[in-house]
Amino acid sequence: MAQSRKKQTVFQVYENKRKASEKRNKTRVYLGDSFPQWRALKALTGIPTDASFAGTLDTGGPRGSSVPLHGVGYTWSLRS
């Protein structure tokens, strides 16, 4: 006979949700009015996910590279 799983208490469910939310909040970035520029630059670079794009920006991307944001109003140069 298969063993049944113990049902979690309300406290355990709440605690699991709190921990997941806490972990998610550590990686959250608030872009505000810069969101269209973020999407445009991400599309121009061809990087598929927000997380990998943020990692590229954080590490400086390719040395000396710059990406013109046509229609966005400026050129964003990555760290060189």
Secondary structure, DSSP 8 states (H G I E B T S, - for coil): ---------HHHHHHHHHHHHHHHHTT----GGGHHHHHHHHHHHT--SHHHHHHHHHHT-STT-EEEETTTTEEEE---
